[in-house]
């Protein structure tokens, strides 16, 4: 990007960020998530770091927040309430340590104090002679809003200070004097627990009112209520993170000891870390537990623990040099659409895919996102060149959430879905919202079918992935899935990246899959509408491939969980001569092990949803154990779900289960159920 291009992008980014910050901080009507707004700000700061002469005093990177609401009295803070610089990666943490080390050598390897970055509303509480005198929001960092009456409704905020526990000896005498006669200012975060947030939203929904977007928005809106009784009904919480007055504390960690002794809650997991590596490990461990925490946390605040060193580092812009917000990998981010193409699936479904400027979401670099279908493209009105908000559906599949239209370049053209298959040129046929290529001999469909056949859920041939399938097809070594079982070491060894040993390993892996269960065999055939659960239902109900082949549409419809469309698709597949020939060829190499007739198990009639990583078994093994006990698994949470099993880093399914009141069990509890 040239400097001229950067200047134009910077100007537009500032305009958009300012608009959305006003909606969020002043009107409490956000139209963009914190993660997406952080992503835009991060891009702006990176451009300004690259071209520092383009920084202006009115840039969003040079200010803290929006102006105070008119409905509340304005209060000037005794000392500014500063913001923090956001960093997202270990590399950026290292760079921060290097920068502060150059300013003060003692900061290079100084110990750090690490604590939760609560996702709430920053608050200043000023006590005069030990009694709460006023409470004010951050506002623009210099002037906030007087919300004293509302803060008094929060049980976690003491109305009078007293020393309840241990405080550093150097600070006790001064602290006692200030409580009797003097001023003390405590700063912290007003938050609401996820449990209370969900309860409030249930009540809103029941009364036909608009539900709240996120816990932070509800906490902020509650504090700005003109009627304190409404604030009290929201059951807000408060956690202190700083003492703004010097009473003799030498370290930031001592400030936490002091405010704790004064009767405030603090971060239950706060800790002193001795190195950058220890900080990164702490942040990663909290990120892994993030969904299970009782409140929203969007990162870790790291502060140089020695207060003298911290003060000596000074302030840059509106942020202290000696502290950073080490954010978790965002669930959403902004990036630019560089192109839109379509891909052909194994069932002929045509899916538009956006090619993106690479961006990290949830710790993974994303360069493509599904646009689902033509209706979705029209709904989003996404075009090449657009800046878009990208998220991961269920924390797995990247998709585009919305378009930041204010950043749309001039002349951006609408995308039109093709009317012919981009590979075989056959006319596409509408199937509901989906366009399909109905040509069974389409090379793209054939290739995707082979990818599916060898996948983990189906034949699970170790070491045989899409790239090797491509090489086998391109070199004429296979025509269909049955040919895989004819491969010899000498066929594979000459391929790029193969040798005798790796070829032998692959042939052995193929040989191990000559004996396969009926459910996996049926899934591997790639029949339209037959997924893992349906394949399992067919295997359990019929007990053999021959029985499935002979079944009429009516007989198939009688299988629990199989409807008319699925039954028709299965019956039609087995009636096609080409598929019958393929089966005969495949069964010359493969032996099917039919399932034993099942008795009712402890999970009969129960549906499980798995989310997050399990330590003692793979997800496939967990599903198998559930089926062995008579249960079913599903990929989505609904009112019919019996249990959600949450492993490490559970996704959005965990939150949905809590909203619906579905029981959530961890891995240990799941093993106990088994």
Secondary structure, DSSP 4 states (H G I P E B T S, - for coil): --HHHHHHHHHHHHHHHHHHHIIIIISS--SS-HHHHHHHHHHHHHHHHHTGGG--TTSGGG----PPPTTS-EEE-SS---EEEEE-SHHHHHHHHHHHHHH-GGGTT--EEEEEEESSEEEEEEEETTEEEEEEE-TTSSEEEB-HHHHTT-TTS-SB----S---HHHHHHHHHHHHSSEEEEEEEEE--HHHHHHHHHHHHHTTPPPPS-HHHHHHHHHT-SSHHHHHHT--EEEEEEE-S-SS--BHHHHHHHHHHTT----TT-EEESSHHHHHHHHHHHHHHGGGSSS-EEEEEEEESBHHHHHHH-EETTEEEEEEEEEPPPSEEEEEEEEEEEEE-TT-BEEEEEEEEEEEETTEEEEEEE--SHHHHHHHT-BTT-EEEEEEETTTEEEEEEE-GGGPPTTPPBP---SB-TTT-PBEEEETTEEEE--TT-HHHHHHHHHHHHSTTTT--TT--HHHHHHHHHTTS-SSGGGGGG--HHHHHTSTT--HHHHHHHHHHHHTTSEEEHHHHHHHTT-TT--HHHHHHHHHHH-SHHHHHH--HHHHHTSTT--HHHHHHHHHHHH-HHHHHHHHHHHTT-EEEPPPPPPP-TTTT-EEEEESB-SSS-HHHHHHHHHHTT-EEESS--TT--EEEE-BT--HHHHHHHHHT-EEE-HHHHHHH-
